[in-house]
């Protein structure tokens, strides 16, 4: 009898799918099945290798970078930005995702535990939801601050952001729990719809912010105010993250029915998720590149990594 994983082939795809977790470890005869990362894609492995390579980068670079972001947010807690709570949660979730990548490799090649597979499906559910929603919250915060500054002043109390964060976490854990349990028909469509909505919202917000900042120059002035220039660069960096990490799945996943099943499972979906996964490294590095001082790193190292040079006094 055909194994239930034969048409649910990719490591991440199997974990991200809505199949019950028991299907990952046993076949229809309740016999142990040796799970392979290339199951069903033995001659179409390039997409999977690409995804696994980027996940390895999350472990090597992403985890330390996210820890540095969290350390910086703790160090500056007395003078917090209004978006710090969203950025802190995002860094924590990305660090957690990187750590679970190590667990996923151990479970794939050593343990092969059903509980491990459930935990990994939950992790992918957290990654699928927390990243787009928390970045959307950051964009919303910046959008109100720039476009509606009076309303922003009235909404500066952190209780609003704490409440929004709680809502995001509840949605994240509900989605991740449903994914871990599995068995929900067309559950993958939820992720596609969520990413489409979040991507559209973030692009509209950031483009609106950039246009508002461009128009806010004083009459007859060619230079933008330093604080507005800084905000302009921050928004540009967020827009870069959004486009580089979320445009590929937004462009590819809605057209799933137009691809041959094997092509979608072994090439399209692994590559699309790979761009989402590597955001766990790109997001903290982008944040750290804007800092004047990074915890635990000497200033000379920060200047070199961020391509920043001290201003030298002009020579007479």
N, C-alpha and C positions, 0 to 999 in steps of 0.2 A: 504493500500500500504506500502511496506517495506520502512523503513526510510533510507535515504542515509548514515547515520552514522553506520548502523548495521554492515557493514563490514569494517568500518574504526574506530576501536574501542577505541584505547588508547588515553588518554589525550594528551601526547606529540606526539604520532603518528598522531593524527588528526591534531594537530597544525603543524607538520612537513610535512604533506602530501601535495599533489598538488591539493586537492579538493578546489573549491571556498569557501571562508570564509562564504558565506551565508549558506552553508550546515551545518555549525556548530550551527546555531540558529533556523532554520526553517525546517519543513519537506515539502514534495511535495504538501501539501495542504495549505502551508503558515501559519500553526499553530505553536504556540510557542512550542519548544521542550525543555524539562528539561534535560540539558546535565549532564551526570554523568561521573566522572573520570573512572569508571569501566564499562562503556557502552560496552556491548558485551563480556566482560571478567569477568562477575559476579562470575564465579566459577574458575577463573584462575587469581587471583589477586596478587600473590606473586611477579611477575615481576614488576608490576606497583607500588606496595608498596616499593619495593627496589629502584626504580627510585625516587619516591617522598621523601623517606628518605634521599637519597644523595642530592637531591635538597634543602632539609631543612638544611643540613650541609653547603651548599653554602651560605645560608642566615646568619647562626649563625657565621661561621668561615670565609668563603670565602670573604664576603664583607669587614670586618675589615682588613683581611690580604692583600687584593688588595689595600686598601686605604693606608696601611703602605708601600707597595711597591712604590706606586705613590709618597708618601711623601719622601721616601728615594731618589728616582730619582730626585725630585725637589731639595732636600738638596745637592745633589752631581752634580748638573747641571754644575758647574764650572770645574769639572773634569770628564766629562762623558765617559762612555765606548761606543765603536762604536755600540753596540747592544741596547743601552738604549732606542732609539726611538721605536724599535720593542717591547721591554719589557714594556715600558710605555703604548703603545697602547693596548697590550695584557691585562695588568692589568686593564685598563679602561674598555675594552670590558667585561672582566670577572666580574668586579664590577657591570656594567650595567646589565649583565645577572642575577646576584644574586638579584639585586633590582627588576627586572621584575618578578622573581619567586614569590615575595610577591604579585605583581599585579595579577599574574596568579591565585593564590589561592583566592584572593578577587573576581576576575571576575568569577571564577569557582563556588563559593558558594554564592556570593551576587549580583554582577552586571549583569552577563550574557549578556554582551554587545557585539554586533557584531564588533564594533570598537575595543573593547578590544581584541577580538580573532584575528583580523587582526594585531594589535600591537604585540601580543604574537607570531604569526607566523613569523613576521619580526624579532623578538628577537631571535627565534630559528634559523632563517636563518643566522643572524649575528654570533651566537655561532658556527654553523656548519662550517662556512667558515673562520672566523677570526682566530680562534685558530690554526688549522693546517697550514694556510698560514703564520701567523706571526712566529710560531715556526720554520717553514721552512726557513724563512728569518734569524732568529737567527743562525740556523745551517749553512746556507750559509755563513754568516759573519764569524763564527768561522772556517769553513772549509777553506776559502780563507786565513784567518790570519795564520793558522797553516801549511797548505799544500803549499800555494803559498804566502809566506811572502813578496816577492818583489812586486807582483801585489797588495797585500793588502796595502802596503805603498803608491802606486799610486792611490788607490781608497779610501783613508781615508776621503776625503772630505764628509761632511755630506749630501751634495746635492744628492749624489747617494742613500743614505738610505732614505732620504725624498721622492725622486722620487719613490723608490720601495714601500715605505709605502703608498703613494697615489694610486699606482696601486692596492695594496692589498685592500685598503679601497673601491675603485671603484668596484672591483670584489665582495667584501663582500656585499656592499649595492645593487648591481645589483641582486645578488643571493637572498638576503633577500627580496627585493621588488618583485621579481618573485614568491617567496614562499608565500608572503602575499597576492598577487593577486590570485594565484592558477589557476587551470584549465589546467596546462601544463602536457601533457601525459608523464609518466615515469620520472617525474622530480626527484624522489627519487634516480634514478640512477646517477644523477649528484653528489650527496653527496658521494655515494659509490665510484665513480671513483676518486673524489677529495681526499678522505681519503686514498685510495689505493696508489695514486701517492705521496701524502705528506708523508705517512708513509714510503714508500720505499725510497724516497729521504732522509728523516731525518735519517733513519737507516744507509744508505750507507755513508752519510756525517759523522755521529758520529763515525762509525766504522773506517772510513779512518783517522779521527782525532786521535782516540785512538792509532791506529797502528803507525801513524806518531810521536806521542808523545813518544811512547814506544821506537821507533828506534832512537830518538833524544838524548839519553843519551850519555854523553861523553865517549871516549874510556877508558876502564878500570874502569868506575864508576858504582857503583851499585845504587846510589841514583839519582833520577831525580831532575833537577833544581827546586827550590821552586816555581817559577812562572809557570813552565810547569806542576808541580804537581797540582797547583791550577787549571790550565786550564783543566787538566785531570779529576779532581773531578767535575768541572762544566759540562763537556761533559758527564760524567757518570750520573749526576743528570738529564740532559736533556734526555738522553737515557732511564732512568727509567720512566720519564714522558711519553715519546712516547710509550713505551711498555705497561705500566699499563693503559693508557687512550685510546690509539688508536688501540692496537692489537685486543681487543674483537670485535669491529665493522668490522675491516679488515678481521678477521677470520670468522665472522658469516654472514654479510650482502650480500656478493657476492653469497651465496647459498640460497637466499630467495626462489627460485622456488622449492627447494628440501624439504621445510618445509610445513606442513599443514598450511593453511592461519591463522587459529586461534592461532596455536602455535607460528608462527612468530609474529603476531600482539600483543599477550598478554604476551609472554615470551621473545623471542629472541630480538625483537626490543627495548622493554623497557630496558632490561638489557644492550644491546649494547650502547644505548644512555645514560644510567646512568653512564657508565664509561667515556664517553665524557663529560658529565655534571660536574662530580666531579673534572675534571681538573681545574675548576674555583677556587677550594680550594687547590689542590695539587700544582699547579704551583706557586702561591705566597708563600706558606709555604716553598717550596723547595728553592725559591730565598732568603727568609728571613733567612733560616737556614744557609746560607753561609756568612751572614753579621757579622761583628764584633760589629756593633752598629745599633740598630733598632730605628727609630723615635718613640718618646712618651713612650718607654719602658725603665725601668732602666736596667743597665748593668747586675746586678745580675739575673734579670728575663731572659734576653737574654741568659746568660750562662746556666741557668737551662733548658730553653726550647730547646736550640740547643745542649745540652749535651756537652758544652764546659767548660773546667776548666782552670783556670789560672795556668801557670807554676810555681811551687813552687821551690825555690832555693834548691839545694841539700844540705843535711846536712853533716857536716864534720864527 
